[in-house]
Amino acid sequence: MPTAPGPSRLPAAHDLLDRARRPYHLPVPAYVPTRVVFGEGAAAGLAETVRDRFGDRGLRRVLVLIGRRSAAKPWQEAAVDAGRRLGEAVVVENPRTNPTPESIQTVLAAARRHRADAVVAIGGGSVLDTGKTVALLAGGTRTVEEALRTGVPEARTTALAAVPTTAGSGAEATRTATVWDERAQRKRALDHPGLFPDLAVVDPLLTMSAPDAVWAGCGLDALSQAVEASWAVAATAESARFSLPAVRLAADGLDAVLADPAAPRARTLLSYASVFAGLAIAATRTTVPHAVSYPLTMRWGIPHGHACALTLGAVLCFNAAVTDRDCRDPRGAGHSRDALRAITAGLRAPTPAAARRRLDDLLRRLRLPDLRAYGHADCTDIVDDVVSYSRFDNNPRQMTRTQLAALLSAESARRPPGRHTP
């Protein structure tokens, strides 16, 4: 299987599309141990690819985790059959989207009963986060809740393969797994090197069956991750080689799918954006828009990617005004402004204000409401929640509680030019 040029020489979009006509090994940064097989039709050889990756481990008992079975997913049964060919397999449907400690514990119990020595997770971000957590904990005795409270000191002993069927979460390339705590009304997460999958098989054709609301929200999640990874305090030159191309790939991919939802090449752009953004945030984590998104999803039920995008443009303009006095990045305000210029260029905009308009226009064309549609709720009520997340302090420009409250209030009340269709 051929290998693409290294991350310092990532090709242009048209070259990436040509490479993706057949599966190949995608280059990854040094800090990511996952082997990524990318390309149209990659899932057709899933069993063989998994055997190639784990052949020396002699896998015998496999848990195949999938999303809800549906006739709208023509690839699903073939993917499940591939999992069954790996050995004695048990197939489990993920109990729910936005996984909770309780829903993950249900799958973990099934893995332990089966004595699974491998987990193959096939689905969207919720399926992958559940599968990653189960693989991390399956060989031990900790519950999900105990792991969230005290961490997981031991290494993972269960093999882990991730097969994303949506393009947005990037979970196939990160060391984190999101867990939603409904009782505490909080987003929680596990962060452990054992959450990096051993193998990611990314087939853009699997995303073709995603409903409009799903691919739109996932694409916005990838775009938000790419933008935030590019300006994050923790960004590095290596992570930027993935995050900055992901900005353009995500924005152009959303445009392409809007123009022709049935075009596989458009979905390929979004799949690349998702993987690249995931590879970047594995090092950088996210920033203010993600911190804001958590209570918007938890309290108001706004899907995650849409929730991230609601403040992305406003925070972009806020960060573009960074000075040495309020810069959090030790490399200085000049470095942060350079990152903002690169992000703006990736959005094909001449200025931060124009980039913000580009993001606003994407929401409008995707027929997703902005924060004005949620005027029945007081955005300032979530300020204390937002600032409590570590992502808030990863932003390149320091933001005070007062500034956050003002930004949320302004976004809830502003009147952009042109007609908006919720």
Secondary structure per residue as TSV (DSSP state, phi and psi in degrees):
chain	resnum	aa	ss	phi	psi
A	1	M	-	360.0	125.8
A	2	P	-	-69.0	157.5
A	3	T	B	-116.5	137.6
A	4	A	-	-76.7	168.2
A	5	P	-	-57.7	157.3
A	6	G	-	-66.0	171.0
A	7	P	G	-61.9	-24.2
A	8	S	G	-75.2	-9.6
A	9	R	G	-128.8	39.3
A	10	L	-	-58.8	129.4
A	11	P	-	-73.7	170.3
A	12	A	-	-69.4	167.0
A	13	A	H	-57.0	-41.9
A	14	H	H	-66.7	-32.7
A	15	D	H	-71.0	-38.5
A	16	L	H	-61.6	-41.8
A	17	L	H	-63.2	-40.3
A	18	D	H	-63.9	-42.2
A	19	R	H	-63.9	-33.6
A	20	A	T	-77.9	0.3
A	21	R	T	-64.6	-20.6
A	22	R	S	-143.0	154.1
A	23	P	-	-63.2	142.4
A	24	Y	E	-150.0	165.2
A	25	H	E	-81.9	115.3
A	26	L	E	-78.1	133.8
A	27	P	-	-67.6	144.9
A	28	V	-	-129.0	157.2
A	29	P	-	-67.9	161.4
A	30	A	T	-62.2	-25.7
A	31	Y	T	-84.3	-1.0
A	32	V	-	-111.0	118.7
A	33	P	-	-86.5	-3.0
A	34	T	-	-73.0	134.9
A	35	R	E	-86.4	123.1
A	36	V	E	-110.1	119.2
A	37	V	E	-105.2	120.8
A	38	F	E	-125.7	140.9
A	39	G	S	146.2	160.1
A	40	E	T	-63.4	127.4
A	41	G	T	87.7	3.0
A	42	A	G	-59.2	-35.0
A	43	A	G	-70.6	-20.6
A	44	A	G	-64.1	-28.2
A	45	G	G	-104.7	29.9
A	46	L	H	-57.3	-48.8
A	47	A	H	-61.0	-44.0
A	48	E	H	-66.4	-39.0
A	49	T	H	-66.0	-40.7
A	50	V	H	-65.4	-43.7
A	51	R	H	-61.1	-40.3
A	52	D	H	-61.8	-37.8
A	53	R	H	-75.9	-36.9
A	54	F	H	-114.9	13.7
A	55	G	G	-51.5	-38.4
A	56	D	G	-78.3	-4.3
A	57	R	G	-98.4	-10.6
A	58	G	-	58.6	54.3
A	59	L	-	-64.7	137.4
A	60	R	-	-127.6	-33.2
A	61	R	E	-125.6	112.8
A	62	V	E	-117.5	135.4
A	63	L	E	-100.9	120.6
A	64	V	E	-102.2	114.0
A	65	L	E	-102.7	126.9
A	66	I	E	-130.1	166.5
A	67	G	-	-78.5	-173.9
A	68	R	-	-59.7	133.1
A	69	R	-	-64.7	140.1
A	70	S	-	-158.0	142.2
A	71	A	T	-65.8	-18.0
A	72	A	T	-77.6	-1.8
A	73	K	-	-114.4	81.3
A	74	P	T	-64.4	-18.9
A	75	W	T	-85.7	-13.2
A	76	Q	H	-64.7	-47.9
A	77	E	H	-66.0	-35.8
A	78	A	H	-64.2	-38.9
A	79	A	H	-67.3	-40.2
A	80	V	H	-64.0	-41.9
A	81	D	H	-61.1	-38.1
A	82	A	H	-61.9	-40.7
A	83	G	H	-63.2	-38.4
A	84	R	H	-66.9	-28.8
A	85	R	T	-73.5	-7.9
A	86	L	T	-82.0	-12.1
A	87	G	S	151.3	-160.6
A	88	E	E	-70.0	113.5
A	89	A	E	-118.5	144.8
A	90	V	E	-117.7	133.9
A	91	V	E	-105.6	126.2
A	92	V	E	-124.8	132.9
A	93	E	E	-85.3	134.6
A	94	N	-	-60.7	129.3
A	95	P	-	-63.3	-29.8
A	96	R	-	-167.5	160.0
A	97	T	S	-76.7	165.6
A	98	N	S	47.6	70.3
A	99	P	-	-60.7	143.1
A	100	T	-	-109.7	167.1
A	101	P	H	-55.0	-37.5
A	102	E	H	-70.3	-42.3
A	103	S	H	-67.6	-38.9
A	104	I	H	-68.3	-37.0
A	105	Q	H	-60.9	-35.6
A	106	T	H	-60.2	-44.3
A	107	V	H	-71.1	-38.2
A	108	L	H	-60.5	-40.2
A	109	A	H	-62.8	-39.5
A	110	A	H	-64.7	-40.6
A	111	A	H	-63.6	-40.8
A	112	R	H	-70.6	-37.6
A	113	R	H	-62.4	-37.6
A	114	H	H	-79.6	-11.1
A	115	R	T	54.2	47.5
A	116	A	-	-64.5	132.8
A	117	D	S	-103.6	3.0
A	118	A	E	-153.6	146.3
A	119	V	E	-120.4	127.9
A	120	V	E	-116.0	109.4
A	121	A	E	-100.4	122.5
A	122	I	E	-125.0	104.5
A	123	G	E	166.2	-163.2
A	124	G	S	-79.8	-169.8
A	125	G	H	-57.9	-36.8
A	126	S	H	-66.9	-39.5
A	127	V	H	-65.6	-44.9
A	128	L	H	-64.8	-43.5
A	129	D	H	-62.5	-39.7
A	130	T	H	-64.6	-47.7
A	131	G	H	-62.1	-40.3
A	132	K	H	-62.2	-44.4
A	133	T	H	-64.9	-42.9
A	134	V	H	-62.4	-44.6
A	135	A	H	-61.9	-39.2
A	136	L	H	-63.7	-38.4
A	137	L	H	-99.3	-12.5
A	138	A	T	-60.1	-35.5
A	139	G	T	-81.9	-1.7
A	140	G	S	-117.2	-157.4
A	141	T	-	-121.1	-6.0
A	142	R	-	-66.9	145.0
A	143	T	-	-82.7	167.8
A	144	V	H	-61.6	-42.7
A	145	E	H	-63.3	-41.4
A	146	E	H	-63.7	-39.4
A	147	A	H	-64.7	-39.0
A	148	L	H	-66.6	-34.4
A	149	R	H	-79.7	-42.5
A	150	T	H	-117.0	-6.5
A	151	G	-	85.5	-179.2
A	152	V	-	-129.7	99.1
A	153	P	-	-73.9	-24.8
A	154	E	S	-88.7	163.3
A	155	A	-	-79.1	156.6
A	156	R	-	-73.2	137.3
A	157	T	-	-112.2	-7.1
A	158	T	S	-100.1	128.9
A	159	A	E	-63.8	151.2
A	160	L	E	-141.5	122.7
A	161	A	E	-123.4	138.0
A	162	A	E	-120.3	131.5
A	163	V	E	-126.6	94.1
A	164	P	E	-71.5	140.1
A	165	T	S	-115.4	4.4
A	166	T	S	-129.3	161.2
A	167	A	S	-115.1	96.1
A	168	G	S	-179.9	-46.3
A	169	S	-	-72.7	-32.2
A	170	G	-	67.3	11.8
A	171	A	G	-63.1	-20.6
A	172	E	G	-69.3	-7.4
A	173	A	G	-130.7	18.0
A	174	T	-	-123.0	166.9
A	175	R	S	-106.0	23.6
A	176	T	E	-125.4	159.7
A	177	A	E	-143.0	125.7
A	178	T	E	-83.1	136.6
A	179	V	E	-131.3	130.0
A	180	W	E	-100.7	122.4
A	181	D	E	-99.3	101.1
A	182	E	T	-71.8	-30.8
A	183	R	T	-69.4	-41.6
A	184	A	T	-87.9	-6.2
A	185	Q	T	54.3	47.9
A	186	R	E	-135.9	146.5
A	187	K	E	-86.1	127.5
A	188	R	E	-119.6	170.2
A	189	A	E	-155.9	149.8
A	190	L	E	-97.1	140.9
A	191	D	E	-134.6	111.4
A	192	H	-	-158.7	140.4
A	193	P	G	-60.3	-24.3
A	194	G	G	-71.1	-7.0
A	195	L	G	-85.7	-10.7
A	196	F	S	-65.9	123.0
A	197	P	-	-62.5	150.4
A	198	D	S	-68.8	-33.3
A	199	L	E	-142.7	136.1
A	200	A	E	-122.8	127.0
A	201	V	E	-112.7	107.8
A	202	V	E	-109.9	107.3
A	203	D	-	-114.7	106.5
A	204	P	G	-57.3	-25.4
A	205	L	G	-65.4	-24.6
A	206	L	G	-68.4	-20.2
A	207	T	G	-84.2	-6.6
A	208	M	G	-64.1	-27.6
A	209	S	G	-86.9	-1.5
A	210	A	-	-66.3	131.5
A	211	P	-	-61.7	162.2
A	212	D	H	-53.6	-46.8
A	213	A	H	-63.1	-31.1
A	214	V	H	-76.1	-51.5
A	215	W	H	-66.7	-32.0
A	216	A	H	-66.3	-49.4
A	217	G	H	-63.4	-39.8
A	218	C	H	-66.1	-41.2
A	219	G	H	-62.1	-38.2
A	220	L	H	-68.0	-33.9
A	221	D	H	-63.4	-46.4
A	222	A	H	-60.7	-42.4
A	223	L	H	-63.8	-44.3
A	224	S	H	-63.4	-44.2
A	225	Q	H	-61.2	-42.0
A	226	A	H	-63.6	-46.1
A	227	V	H	-63.4	-48.2
A	228	E	H	-67.5	-37.9
A	229	A	H	-63.5	-31.3
A	230	S	H	-72.5	-32.0
A	231	W	H	-103.9	-4.8
A	232	A	-	-59.9	148.5
A	233	V	T	-57.5	-34.1
A	234	A	T	-85.3	3.2
A	235	A	-	-64.0	146.6
A	236	T	-	-126.0	170.8
A	237	A	H	-61.0	-36.7
A	238	E	H	-70.0	-43.5
A	239	S	H	-65.8	-33.8
A	240	A	H	-66.3	-26.0
A	241	R	H	-65.4	-17.7
A	242	F	H	-105.5	-40.1
A	243	S	H	-68.9	-41.4
A	244	L	H	-67.4	-45.0
A	245	P	H	-59.8	-33.5
A	246	A	H	-65.1	-30.8
A	247	V	H	-58.8	-51.8
A	248	R	H	-68.3	-41.2
A	249	L	H	-62.2	-39.9
A	250	A	H	-69.1	-47.1
A	251	A	H	-64.5	-46.6
A	252	D	H	-67.5	-35.1
A	253	G	H	-64.8	-41.9
A	254	L	H	-62.3	-42.6
A	255	D	H	-58.9	-44.0
A	256	A	H	-66.9	-40.1
A	257	V	H	-70.4	-36.6
A	258	L	H	-60.5	-38.5
A	259	A	H	-72.4	-36.6
A	260	D	-	-151.9	88.6
A	261	P	T	-60.4	-21.6
A	262	A	T	-91.5	2.7
A	263	A	-	-83.5	115.9
A	264	P	H	-59.1	-33.8
A	265	R	H	-66.3	-32.8
A	266	A	H	-65.3	-42.3
A	267	R	H	-67.0	-30.4
A	268	T	H	-65.2	-39.2
A	269	L	H	-58.3	-45.3
A	270	L	H	-67.3	-36.3
A	271	S	H	-65.2	-42.2
A	272	Y	H	-60.0	-46.0
A	273	A	H	-58.6	-42.0
A	274	S	H	-64.0	-46.9
A	275	V	H	-65.9	-45.9
A	276	F	H	-60.9	-43.4
A	277	A	H	-64.3	-39.8
A	278	G	H	-62.7	-43.0
A	279	L	H	-61.3	-33.8
A	280	A	H	-73.7	-49.3
A	281	I	H	-71.0	-14.2
A	282	A	H	-58.6	-27.2
A	283	A	H	-99.7	-36.7
A	284	T	H	-97.2	-28.9
A	285	R	-	62.4	-175.0
A	286	T	-	-107.4	-170.4
A	287	T	-	-136.5	-145.3
A	288	V	H	-58.0	-48.1
A	289	P	H	-56.8	-37.6
A	290	H	H	-69.6	-39.4
A	291	A	H	-60.2	-38.6
A	292	V	H	-68.7	-35.0
A	293	S	H	-65.3	-30.2
A	294	Y	H	-61.6	-51.6
A	295	P	H	-68.9	-28.0
A	296	L	H	-64.3	-37.0
A	297	T	H	-77.0	-45.3
A	298	M	H	-69.2	-44.0
A	299	R	H	-91.9	-36.9
A	300	W	H	-107.1	-5.7
A	301	G	-	74.3	17.8
A	302	I	-	-77.5	126.8
A	303	P	-	-53.0	146.0
A	304	H	H	-55.5	-51.9
A	305	G	H	-61.4	-42.4
A	306	H	H	-61.8	-42.5
A	307	A	H	-62.3	-38.7
A	308	C	H	-63.7	-42.0
A	309	A	H	-70.1	-19.5
A	310	L	T	-63.5	-28.5
A	311	T	T	-118.3	5.3
A	312	L	H	-60.8	-45.8
A	313	G	H	-66.2	-40.9
A	314	A	H	-66.5	-41.0
A	315	V	H	-69.7	-34.2
A	316	L	H	-57.6	-48.1
A	317	C	H	-66.4	-37.5
A	318	F	H	-60.6	-47.5
A	319	N	H	-68.2	-29.4
A	320	A	H	-64.5	-19.5
A	321	A	T	-93.7	17.5
A	322	V	-	-61.9	143.0
A	323	T	-	-127.5	169.9
A	324	D	T	-61.1	-27.8
A	325	R	T	-70.1	-36.5
A	326	D	T	-114.9	15.4
A	327	C	B	-80.6	128.8
A	328	R	-	-86.7	-23.4
A	329	D	S	-75.9	123.4
A	330	P	T	-63.6	-14.1
A	331	R	T	-80.4	-6.2
A	332	G	-	97.1	165.3
A	333	A	H	-63.9	-34.0
A	334	G	H	-60.0	-42.2
A	335	H	H	-61.9	-44.8
A	336	S	H	-64.6	-39.9
A	337	R	H	-66.1	-34.6
A	338	D	H	-62.6	-42.0
A	339	A	H	-63.0	-41.1
A	340	L	H	-63.7	-38.6
A	341	R	H	-63.9	-39.1
A	342	A	H	-67.6	-38.7
A	343	I	H	-63.2	-46.3
A	344	T	H	-59.9	-42.3
A	345	A	H	-63.2	-38.9
A	346	G	H	-62.6	-28.2
A	347	L	T	-86.7	5.5
A	348	R	T	57.7	45.4
A	349	A	-	-127.3	145.7
A	350	P	S	-80.1	-24.0
A	351	T	S	-141.2	162.4
A	352	P	H	-58.1	-37.7
A	353	A	H	-63.0	-40.6
A	354	A	H	-68.4	-35.7
A	355	A	H	-64.1	-38.9
A	356	R	H	-63.2	-42.5
A	357	R	H	-62.9	-36.3
A	358	R	H	-61.3	-42.6
A	359	L	H	-68.1	-40.8
A	360	D	H	-59.5	-42.0
A	361	D	H	-66.3	-36.8
A	362	L	H	-60.7	-45.8
A	363	L	H	-57.8	-44.5
A	364	R	H	-62.0	-46.7
A	365	R	H	-68.4	-28.7
A	366	L	T	-80.5	-2.0
A	367	R	T	59.4	42.9
A	368	L	-	-112.9	134.4
A	369	P	-	-71.1	152.1
A	370	D	-	-91.8	-172.9
A	371	L	G	-65.4	-19.9
A	372	R	G	-61.5	-27.2
A	373	A	G	-70.1	-13.6
A	374	Y	G	-108.9	32.8
A	375	G	T	-64.9	-14.8
A	376	H	T	-69.9	-16.4
A	377	A	S	-111.8	146.7
A	378	D	-	-87.7	108.9
A	379	C	G	-60.6	-29.2
A	380	T	G	-67.2	-14.1
A	381	D	G	-67.3	-17.9
A	382	I	G	-98.3	0.6
A	383	V	H	-57.7	-49.1
A	384	D	H	-60.4	-37.2
A	385	D	H	-65.7	-46.7
A	386	V	H	-59.8	-48.1
A	387	V	H	-71.2	-12.4
A	388	S	T	-79.9	-12.9
A	389	Y	S	-85.6	139.0
A	390	S	G	-61.9	-27.4
A	391	R	G	-57.8	-29.2
A	392	F	G	-61.6	-36.3
A	393	D	G	-88.3	1.2
A	394	N	G	-89.7	2.1
A	395	N	S	-75.2	143.9
A	396	P	S	-70.1	-26.5
A	397	R	B	-111.9	129.6
A	398	Q	-	-61.2	134.8
A	399	M	-	-123.2	125.8
A	400	T	-	-84.7	167.1
A	401	R	H	-59.5	-40.4
A	402	T	H	-63.1	-42.9
A	403	Q	H	-65.5	-39.4
A	404	L	H	-63.3	-45.7
A	405	A	H	-61.4	-40.8
A	406	A	H	-65.1	-41.0
A	407	L	H	-63.4	-44.9
A	408	L	H	-65.7	-40.6
A	409	S	H	-64.7	-41.9
A	410	A	H	-65.0	-40.8
A	411	E	H	-67.3	-29.9
A	412	S	H	-75.0	-22.4
A	413	A	H	-113.6	-13.0
A	414	R	-	-68.1	158.4
A	415	R	-	-123.1	91.5
A	416	P	-	-69.2	157.9
A	417	P	S	-68.4	151.1
A	418	G	S	88.4	164.7
A	419	R	-	-82.7	134.8
A	420	H	-	-106.6	132.4
A	421	T	-	-110.2	107.9
A	422	P	-	-63.5	360.0
